[in-house]
Amino acid sequence: MRLAFLPLALLLAACQGTSDPARAGFFDGLRNLSDGTYTARREQREATLAARQAEALEARAAALSAERGAAAAAARRAEAERRLARLASDLREDEARIAALRDERRAEAARLSAEARRLEAERAEAARRGADADALAGLEARQQALRRAVDAAYR
């Protein structure tokens, strides 16, 4: 009698199978093919793969966007540094030009002061010799003009 139940036990064991293709036997495979278990499993895995690929693409797009942003920021910084260097160079040139103009102005003021002293001495000598009033007035006018030029040079 025990042998009579053996085919029934085998039949029932075949009914309780697995959907894992790696462990499924022949009858499990036939049942899984016929009821769509394998198709559903394949579609679920394809959906998971597609989702992972989409995530990977989004991550790559974000990384590329960050790289472009970093490159743009580096380009803006490089341009700002070039502008700063150009401005610093222009400033040094302007400072040198100002110093040269100051030196020229000092030299001109010194030359005008020497000329004013020479005219003062000439006027004093002319007054001492008894020069006429017109000659003295001309010397005094030249001396006044020189004083104004000296004053302007020192401003």
C-alpha positions in Angstrom: 0.0 0.0 0.0 2.8 2.3 0.6 3.8 2.0 -3.0 0.4 3.1 -4.1 0.8 6.4 -2.5 4.2 7.0 -4.0 2.9 8.2 -7.3 0.4 10.5 -5.6 3.2 11.9 -3.3 5.4 12.5 -6.3 2.5 14.2 -8.1 1.9 16.5 -5.1 5.6 17.2 -4.7 5.6 18.3 -8.3 2.8 20.7 -7.7 4.6 22.5 -4.9 7.5 23.8 -7.0 9.7 26.8 -7.2 9.7 29.8 -9.6 13.5 30.1 -9.4 14.9 28.7 -12.8 18.1 27.7 -11.1 16.3 25.3 -8.7 13.2 24.5 -10.7 12.9 21.0 -12.2 11.3 20.0 -15.5 7.7 20.2 -14.3 8.3 23.4 -12.4 9.8 24.9 -15.6 6.8 23.8 -17.7 4.4 25.2 -15.1 6.3 28.5 -14.8 6.4 28.9 -18.6 2.7 28.2 -18.9 1.5 30.5 -16.0 3.8 33.4 -17.0 5.9 33.3 -13.9 9.1 33.4 -15.9 7.8 36.2 -18.1 6.8 38.3 -15.1 10.2 37.6 -13.5 12.0 38.6 -16.7 9.9 41.8 -17.0 10.6 42.7 -13.3 14.3 42.2 -13.8 14.2 44.3 -17.0 12.4 47.1 -15.2 14.9 47.0 -12.3 17.8 47.1 -14.9 16.1 50.0 -16.7 15.7 51.9 -13.4 19.3 51.4 -12.5 20.4 52.5 -16.0 18.2 55.6 -15.7 19.7 56.4 -12.3 23.2 55.9 -13.7 22.4 58.2 -16.6 21.0 60.8 -14.3 24.1 60.6 -12.1 26.3 61.0 -15.1 24.3 63.9 -16.3 24.6 65.6 -12.9 28.3 64.9 -12.9 28.7 66.4 -16.4 26.7 69.4 -15.3 28.9 69.9 -12.3 32.0 69.6 -14.4 30.6 72.2 -16.8 29.8 74.5 -13.9 33.3 74.0 -12.5 34.9 74.6 -15.9 32.8 77.8 -16.3 33.7 79.0 -12.8 37.4 78.3 -13.5 37.1 80.3 -16.8 35.4 83.2 -15.0 38.1 83.1 -12.3 40.9 83.0 -14.9 39.4 86.0 -16.7 39.0 87.9 -13.4 42.7 87.1 -12.6 43.7 88.4 -16.1 41.7 91.6 -15.6 43.2 92.0 -12.1 46.7 91.6 -13.5 45.9 94.1 -16.3 44.6 96.6 -13.8 47.6 96.1 -11.5 49.9 96.7 -14.5 47.9 99.8 -15.6 48.1 101.1 -12.0 51.9 100.6 -11.8 52.2 102.5 -15.2 50.0 105.3 -13.9 52.0 105.5 -10.7 55.2 105.7 -12.7 53.8 108.4 -14.9 52.6 110.4 -11.9 56.1 110.1 -10.3 57.7 111.2 -13.6 55.3 114.2 -13.8 56.1 115.1 -10.2 59.8 115.0 -11.0 59.2 117.2 -14.1 57.1 119.6 -12.1 59.8 119.9 -9.4 62.5 120.5 -12.0 60.3 123.1 -13.7 59.6 124.8 -10.4 63.3 124.8 -9.6 64.2 126.2 -13.0 61.5 128.9 -12.5 62.7 129.7 -9.0 66.3 130.1 -10.3 65.0 132.3 -13.1 63.1 134.4 -10.6 66.2 134.8 -8.4 68.2 135.8 -11.5 65.6 138.4 -12.5 65.5 139.7 -8.9 69.3 140.1 -8.9 69.1 141.7 -12.4 66.4 144.2 -11.1 68.4 145.0 -8.0 71.5 145.6 -10.2 69.5 147.8 -12.6 68.0 149.8 -9.6 71.5 150.1 -8.1 72.9 151.4 -11.5 70.0 153.8 -11.8 68.2 152.2 -14.7 65.2 154.0 -16.2 61.7 153.3 -14.9 60.6 151.5 -18.1 63.4 149.0 -17.8 62.6 148.4 -14.1 58.9 148.0 -14.8 59.6 145.4 -17.5 61.9 143.5 -15.2 59.2 143.6 -12.4 56.5 142.4 -14.9 58.7 139.4 -15.9 59.4 138.7 -12.2 55.7 138.7 -11.4 55.0 136.4 -14.3 57.7 134.0 -13.1 56.2 134.0 -9.6 52.8 133.1 -10.9 54.4 130.3 -13.0 56.3 129.0 -9.9 53.1 129.1 -7.8 51.2 127.2 -10.6 54.0 124.6 -10.7 53.8 123.9 -7.0 50.0 123.4 -7.1 
